[in-house]
Amino acid sequence: MKKRTPAPEKDPSGNTDEPMKLRRPGNIPLSTESDESVSEPVIPEETSSDEPKPTTGDDISENSGPTNIDETPEESESAVGKDEEQTDPSGTTDDVPTLPFFSEDPSLFRDSDDLIFPETVSDDPDIQDISAVRIRKGNTVFEPRVRKFSWLKPRHIITPLVALAVVLLFIFVLAIGNQNERAASPLLIRGIAVPNDEFSFMYHYVLLENGIDILSDSSREFLASSPENGFETYRDFFLDMTAKEMQTTAILYDDAIARGYSIEQTHYDRARDYLDWITQRAAAISVDTETYIIGAFGKNVTSETIRTVLARKYFAEDYAYGPKLEELRASDDQAEEAYLTSPNQYDQVSYRLLRIVFEDKEPSYIATAHLHAREIIEKIGHDQSKFETVAAEYFSGEDKDRLLQPDSTLIYGTRFSQIEDPEWRVWLFDPERRPGDCIIYEDGDGFPILICFSKRERQTEPLRDIRIVYMRREDLDNGISGIPESEIVPQSRILLHSISDEASLIALETEYKEWFAEGILSFANSTDTYRGKLNPAFDSWIFDPDRKSGNTTTITVEDGIAILFFVSVSDNPEWFDRVNTFIRMNNFEEFLFAKQEEYPCKFNELGLKDI
């Protein structure tokens, strides 16, 4: 912005001989004459309407500038010289002309085309009693620009708009604030905010997995109650469980991606199966899927949220139980060291057992039974293979015929945990025990129980991985819900024929989620199946040498029907797999524990308000 040139100083001598030139803005003279005797406002005589063409801004060049039309060239040069003397103290001449008085834009007298320049005494000390000067437009050199009259001035428009903008901004800030509160992250993992919708879904997913109906009022009351595990409410307990599960998923996901693994289509397919189940639930109450998801899992959750979160979760789980555990596999030296540390956990014993009883429980009969037991021990002479043939000499009829069958008294592959009697357990698993060692115990009546040790060995038969779906039979007499007797066999066949692979079997848990929730169907996965672990009726099918991955069958059990799916058989002996499982799980826990320090969790109370 340019500075204004200071107004000329007053003549200290008071000399007013020089005619006063009234100039309007731009240093343009308003009159060509002055009368010193005039004390009243001078009103020039009107001229004819034939006015000369006014000089416009285009007719005035920068070099010529506005001048008085009555000035002679000498006077003009003198005026220019005077202007040049009034310079800025810095030596720079101001381009803005000197104004002898200040006023607003000229205005017109009412009912007249005369221009008026109001001025006051403070404008010019040489003019004492001039209130207004009336000049006809025809006497001016430069035509003033008169603003067109308008009711809408800029400030009349801008001020309301600014006020409106402030109000709208205030409303917007409030709306965004509420939205941010609703969408605030409830959890930070490794300093990274977990999206509100993802945490909300996983929290309700964890509730469902723990048998809590997320839509019932009773569940809300339960979550508000206090548990006995150190948490203030069950809600806090399940929030903590959700955070830990998401933390583990984040650790495994990042580790898998870093090692070159990636989410596959099968993981998205499994997520789609879960969404299909949600769609069925939504259709049952006549709402669309997205509406149901919002009501059940949270206002910010969508089907895409569920698809993304579950695919990532399934991917992390498959990585954890597959490549990661293989990476943490025990070495041969580690396995052998672990075995020697606790051999009872990885060994099994085989022994022969014979009870000698009489119908008559008189002491003489009991004594006779004990005598026969001692004689059998003496006759086999530590050769446990003779046990049945020697013992058969003391029996008759069917009992004798049964004893003559090879290994008819042999109990094979018994584990430490399977022997209930502590005395038997200690004797059989004594490290000093040798084949042919025998001992006599007594039953409740005092009759002898003869045990002959056969062998001790490591658990060598490979473990089987079996998946089982149990279908419960309805029992109205005992108030047990289930599939009616007339429908259970056809229904089991429907399920059996729908199983084409392991993934389709797993999908049953989603497709029949209501039945699973009610206990009509139950799911089991035995990854370390050995003889005797499951129902004895299953062993002949499971341990058939011709059994292959993907084989299925149905077997009737006491309270319903079991659908069996053969997943796989291990390539390692059982003892190694058990040692390896122990070691790699320890390694896995150590891996997670170390990573948990790198992936700290922190709740955000603002975000939890909307969960």
Secondary structure as GFF3:
##gff-version 3
##sequence-region A 1 611
A	DSSP	beta_strand	23	24	.	.	.	ID=ss1
A	DSSP	beta_strand	28	29	.	.	.	ID=ss2
A	DSSP	three_ten_helix	57	59	.	.	.	ID=ss3
A	DSSP	alpha_helix	73	85	.	.	.	ID=ss4
A	DSSP	beta_strand	107	108	.	.	.	ID=ss5
A	DSSP	beta_strand	115	118	.	.	.	ID=ss6
A	DSSP	three_ten_helix	121	123	.	.	.	ID=ss7
A	DSSP	beta_strand	132	135	.	.	.	ID=ss8
A	DSSP	three_ten_helix	137	139	.	.	.	ID=ss9
A	DSSP	alpha_helix	154	183	.	.	.	ID=ss10
A	DSSP	beta_strand	187	189	.	.	.	ID=ss11
A	DSSP	beta_strand	192	194	.	.	.	ID=ss12
A	DSSP	alpha_helix	196	209	.	.	.	ID=ss13
A	DSSP	alpha_helix	217	224	.	.	.	ID=ss14
A	DSSP	alpha_helix	234	258	.	.	.	ID=ss15
A	DSSP	alpha_helix	265	284	.	.	.	ID=ss16
A	DSSP	alpha_helix	289	297	.	.	.	ID=ss17
A	DSSP	alpha_helix	303	319	.	.	.	ID=ss18
A	DSSP	pi_helix	320	324	.	.	.	ID=ss19
A	DSSP	alpha_helix	325	327	.	.	.	ID=ss20
A	DSSP	alpha_helix	332	341	.	.	.	ID=ss21
A	DSSP	three_ten_helix	343	345	.	.	.	ID=ss22
A	DSSP	beta_strand	347	355	.	.	.	ID=ss23
A	DSSP	alpha_helix	363	380	.	.	.	ID=ss24
A	DSSP	three_ten_helix	384	386	.	.	.	ID=ss25
A	DSSP	alpha_helix	387	392	.	.	.	ID=ss26
A	DSSP	alpha_helix	397	403	.	.	.	ID=ss27
A	DSSP	beta_strand	410	415	.	.	.	ID=ss28
A	DSSP	three_ten_helix	416	418	.	.	.	ID=ss29
A	DSSP	alpha_helix	422	428	.	.	.	ID=ss30
A	DSSP	beta_strand	438	442	.	.	.	ID=ss31
A	DSSP	beta_strand	448	458	.	.	.	ID=ss32
A	DSSP	beta_strand	464	472	.	.	.	ID=ss33
A	DSSP	three_ten_helix	476	478	.	.	.	ID=ss34
A	DSSP	alpha_helix	485	497	.	.	.	ID=ss35
A	DSSP	alpha_helix	502	511	.	.	.	ID=ss36
A	DSSP	alpha_helix	513	518	.	.	.	ID=ss37
A	DSSP	beta_strand	521	529	.	.	.	ID=ss38
A	DSSP	alpha_helix	536	542	.	.	.	ID=ss39
A	DSSP	beta_strand	552	557	.	.	.	ID=ss40
A	DSSP	beta_strand	560	569	.	.	.	ID=ss41
A	DSSP	alpha_helix	574	598	.	.	.	ID=ss42
A	DSSP	beta_strand	601	603	.	.	.	ID=ss43
A	DSSP	alpha_helix	605	608	.	.	.	ID=ss44
###
